[in-house]
Amino acid sequence: MTSGIAHTVTMGDGQARHEWSTRFARSVAEEIRGGVATGVLSWAEADLLLARLRIVVEQALEPSPV
Protein backbone atom coordinates (compact mmCIF):
# COMPACT_ATOMS: atom_id res chain seq x y z
CA MET A 1 0.00 0.00 0.00
CA THR A 2 1.84 3.01 -1.24
CA SER A 3 -0.32 5.65 0.40
CA GLY A 4 -1.37 3.70 3.47
CA ILE A 5 -4.82 3.23 1.96
CA ALA A 6 -5.88 -0.20 0.74
CA HIS A 7 -6.86 -0.31 -2.92
CA THR A 8 -10.04 -2.20 -3.71
CA VAL A 9 -10.47 -3.48 -7.23
CA THR A 10 -14.04 -4.73 -7.49
CA MET A 11 -15.74 -5.85 -10.66
CA GLY A 12 -18.88 -3.79 -11.19
CA ASP A 13 -22.00 -4.77 -13.08
CA GLY A 14 -21.48 -4.56 -16.81
CA GLN A 15 -17.74 -4.12 -16.49
CA ALA A 16 -15.80 -6.29 -18.92
CA ARG A 17 -13.33 -8.74 -17.48
CA HIS A 18 -10.48 -7.21 -19.48
CA GLU A 19 -11.22 -3.80 -17.93
CA TRP A 20 -11.18 -5.30 -14.44
CA SER A 21 -8.00 -7.28 -15.09
CA THR A 22 -6.28 -4.18 -16.45
CA ARG A 23 -7.22 -2.20 -13.34
CA PHE A 24 -6.10 -5.08 -11.12
CA ALA A 25 -2.73 -5.36 -12.87
CA ARG A 26 -2.17 -1.61 -12.62
CA SER A 27 -3.05 -1.65 -8.93
CA VAL A 28 -0.61 -4.50 -8.23
CA ALA A 29 2.13 -2.79 -10.24
CA GLU A 30 1.57 0.48 -8.35
CA GLU A 31 1.80 -1.26 -4.99
CA ILE A 32 4.98 -3.12 -5.93
CA ARG A 33 6.63 0.01 -7.34
CA GLY A 34 5.70 1.83 -4.16
CA GLY A 35 7.22 -0.95 -2.08
CA VAL A 36 10.48 -0.75 -4.02
CA ALA A 37 10.52 3.07 -3.92
CA THR A 38 10.14 3.12 -0.13
CA GLY A 39 12.68 0.36 0.41
CA VAL A 40 10.15 -2.13 1.74
CA LEU A 41 10.95 -4.42 -1.20
CA SER A 42 14.08 -4.91 -3.25
CA TRP A 43 13.77 -5.43 -7.01
CA ALA A 44 14.64 -9.11 -6.48
CA GLU A 45 11.87 -9.47 -3.89
CA ALA A 46 9.45 -7.68 -6.22
CA ASP A 47 10.31 -10.12 -9.02
CA LEU A 48 9.79 -13.09 -6.71
CA LEU A 49 6.49 -11.66 -5.47
CA LEU A 50 5.26 -11.21 -9.04
CA ALA A 51 6.28 -14.76 -9.97
CA ARG A 52 4.39 -16.18 -6.99
CA LEU A 53 1.37 -14.00 -7.64
CA ARG A 54 1.29 -15.16 -11.25
CA ILE A 55 1.11 -18.80 -10.10
CA VAL A 56 -1.75 -18.02 -7.71
CA VAL A 57 -3.70 -16.13 -10.38
CA GLU A 58 -3.16 -18.87 -12.97
CA GLN A 59 -4.40 -21.50 -10.51
CA ALA A 60 -7.44 -19.39 -9.70
CA LEU A 61 -8.30 -19.06 -13.39
CA GLU A 62 -7.97 -22.76 -14.23
CA PRO A 63 -11.32 -24.37 -14.91
CA SER A 64 -12.53 -26.66 -12.15
CA PRO A 65 -12.52 -30.37 -12.97
CA VAL A 66 -16.00 -31.68 -13.62
C-alpha positions in Angstrom: 0.0 0.0 0.0 1.8 3.0 -1.2 -0.3 5.6 0.4 -1.4 3.7 3.5 -4.8 3.2 2.0 -5.9 -0.2 0.7 -6.9 -0.3 -2.9 -10.0 -2.2 -3.7 -10.5 -3.5 -7.2 -14.0 -4.7 -7.5 -15.7 -5.8 -10.7 -18.9 -3.8 -11.2 -22.0 -4.8 -13.1 -21.5 -4.6 -16.8 -17.7 -4.1 -16.5 -15.8 -6.3 -18.9 -13.3 -8.7 -17.5 -10.5 -7.2 -19.5 -11.2 -3.8 -17.9 -11.2 -5.3 -14.4 -8.0 -7.3 -15.1 -6.3 -4.2 -16.5 -7.2 -2.2 -13.3 -6.1 -5.1 -11.1 -2.7 -5.4 -12.9 -2.2 -1.6 -12.6 -3.1 -1.7 -8.9 -0.6 -4.5 -8.2 2.1 -2.8 -10.2 1.6 0.5 -8.3 1.8 -1.3 -5.0 5.0 -3.1 -5.9 6.6 0.0 -7.3 5.7 1.8 -4.2 7.2 -0.9 -2.1 10.5 -0.7 -4.0 10.5 3.1 -3.9 10.1 3.1 -0.1 12.7 0.4 0.4 10.1 -2.1 1.7 10.9 -4.4 -1.2 14.1 -4.9 -3.2 13.8 -5.4 -7.0 14.6 -9.1 -6.5 11.9 -9.5 -3.9 9.5 -7.7 -6.2 10.3 -10.1 -9.0 9.8 -13.1 -6.7 6.5 -11.7 -5.5 5.3 -11.2 -9.0 6.3 -14.8 -10.0 4.4 -16.2 -7.0 1.4 -14.0 -7.6 1.3 -15.2 -11.3 1.1 -18.8 -10.1 -1.8 -18.0 -7.7 -3.7 -16.1 -10.4 -3.2 -18.9 -13.0 -4.4 -21.5 -10.5 -7.4 -19.4 -9.7 -8.3 -19.1 -13.4 -8.0 -22.8 -14.2 -11.3 -24.4 -14.9 -12.5 -26.7 -12.1 -12.5 -30.4 -13.0 -16.0 -31.7 -13.6 
